[in-house]
Amino acid sequence: MTHAAAVKEVAVLARLSISDEDIETATTEFNQTLALFDALSSVDTTQVTPMVNPLDAVQRLRIDSVETLVDREGLMRNAPAQDQHYFLVPRVLD
């Protein structure tokens, strides 16, 4: 299988449309990306401890509480029709 055919197959699997004129450019860019991954995989990481967060930041926690900032009575004053504090709307389905 040629490189162009492989790129076309990957494009189909990724649901991308690549024109025949752009196959050459896409093949070059695809090969550059694969070369980058090869370079990254050649790095020795046996002595490196995995990190959850590369910035070693601490997340601030907040208290979970319910706050209602809506003036429900004020909103219901604008309703053309209401029932039990809910807007009444026309039926969509019979």
Secondary structure, 3 states (H helix, E strand, C coil): CCHHHHHHHHHHHCCCCCCCCCHHHHHHHHHHHHHHHHHHHCCCCCCCCCCCCCCCCCCCCCCCCCCCCCCHHHHHCCCCCEECCEECCCCCCC
